[in-house]
Amino acid sequence: MRYLLDTCTFLWVSQQPSMLSKAATAAINDLTNELFVSDVSIWEVALKHSAGKLPLPGIPRVWIPKKFAHHQFKSLSLDQGSIYRSGELPKIHHDPFDRLLAAQAIESGMTLLSPDTPLSALGASRVW
C-alpha cells in the first residue's frame, strides 16, 4: 500500500513516535508499504521553522533529508493536477497545506496517514 504522511505524522515519526496511533504505527512499520512525504510538508516545515513556530534539532535543509534516509521515506513532488484539485475540493477546510496534501493523496491514489479528520471530508482516503 502507498501512504502519504501528513506533516504532523512526518514530524511525530521523526521526533515523537508515541504520538502515532496504533494503525499509523502499523502502517509505517509494515515494510511492504511505501511511505511518501510531500514537498508540501517540506515547505510547511521550512516556513514554520523559519517563523520560530517549529523548533527542530537542526536546520530543515539538513534535518529533513536525514529523516528521509533514516526512515526510507520517498519524496512526492507537487504537480499541477494536485494544485488544480486543491481548488476544486469542498470549501470545508481552508488550510492550504492540508488542501494540497488531500489533493495529492486523491490524485496519486494514496491513503493519508493523518489524525486530521477534515481531510476525509475533502475526499481523501485517510487512516489514523
C-alpha positions in Angstrom: 0.0 0.0 0.0 1.1 3.6 -0.6 0.8 6.1 2.1 1.2 9.9 2.2 2.3 11.2 5.6 0.6 14.3 6.8 3.1 16.9 8.0 2.4 16.2 11.7 2.7 12.5 11.1 6.2 13.0 9.5 7.2 15.1 12.5 5.9 12.6 15.0 7.6 9.7 13.3 10.8 11.7 13.4 10.6 13.1 16.9 7.7 11.8 18.9 6.6 8.3 17.8 4.4 7.9 20.9 2.0 10.4 19.3 1.2 8.0 16.5 -1.9 5.9 16.6 -1.7 2.1 16.5 -2.9 2.0 12.9 -0.4 4.6 11.8 2.4 2.8 13.6 1.4 -0.5 12.0 1.3 1.1 8.5 4.7 2.7 9.0 6.3 -0.4 10.3 5.0 -2.6 7.6 7.9 -3.0 5.2 5.7 -3.8 2.3 4.2 -0.3 2.4 5.6 2.7 0.5 5.8 5.8 2.6 5.8 9.2 1.0 6.3 12.8 2.3 5.2 15.6 0.1 7.2 18.6 -1.0 4.2 20.4 0.6 5.1 19.1 4.0 8.8 20.1 3.5 7.6 23.6 2.6 5.3 23.8 5.6 8.1 22.6 8.0 10.6 25.1 6.5 8.2 28.0 6.8 7.1 27.2 10.4 10.7 26.6 11.4 11.9 29.9 10.0 9.0 31.7 11.7 10.1 30.3 15.0 6.9 28.2 15.4 8.6 24.8 14.9 11.8 24.1 16.8 13.9 21.3 15.2 17.2 19.7 16.2 18.8 21.1 13.0 18.0 23.3 10.0 15.4 21.8 7.7 17.7 21.6 4.8 19.9 19.2 6.7 17.5 17.6 9.2 14.7 16.6 6.7 17.0 14.6 4.3 18.5 12.7 7.2 15.0 11.7 8.4 14.0 10.7 4.8 17.1 8.5 4.6 16.7 7.0 8.1 13.0 6.1 7.6 13.3 5.4 3.9 10.6 7.9 3.0 10.1 8.7 -0.6 9.5 12.2 -1.9 6.3 13.2 -3.6 6.6 16.3 -5.8 3.8 18.8 -6.1 2.2 18.5 -9.5 -0.2 20.8 -11.4 -3.1 18.3 -11.2 -2.9 18.4 -7.4 -2.8 22.2 -7.4 -5.9 22.3 -9.6 -7.6 19.6 -7.5 -6.9 21.6 -4.3 -9.0 24.4 -5.6 -11.8 22.1 -6.6 -12.2 20.4 -3.2 -15.2 21.3 -1.0 -14.8 24.6 0.9 -14.9 22.9 4.3 -11.3 23.0 5.2 -9.3 26.1 4.4 -5.7 25.3 5.4 -3.8 25.4 2.0 -1.2 22.8 3.1 -3.9 20.4 4.1 -5.9 21.0 1.0 -2.8 20.3 -1.1 -2.0 17.1 0.8 -5.6 15.9 0.4 -5.5 16.7 -3.3 -2.1 14.9 -3.7 -3.5 11.8 -2.0 -6.6 11.8 -4.2 -4.6 12.5 -7.5 -2.0 9.8 -6.7 -4.3 7.2 -5.3 -2.6 7.2 -1.9 -4.0 7.0 1.6 -3.2 9.8 4.0 -1.7 8.9 7.4 -3.2 11.7 9.4 -5.2 12.4 12.6 -6.8 15.4 10.8 -10.4 14.2 10.2 -11.4 17.1 7.9 -9.1 15.6 5.3 -11.5 12.7 4.9 -14.4 15.2 4.3 -12.3 16.6 1.5 -12.5 13.2 -0.2 -9.1 11.8 0.7 -8.7 8.3 1.9 -7.3 8.5 5.5 -6.1 6.2 8.2 -5.4 7.0 11.8 
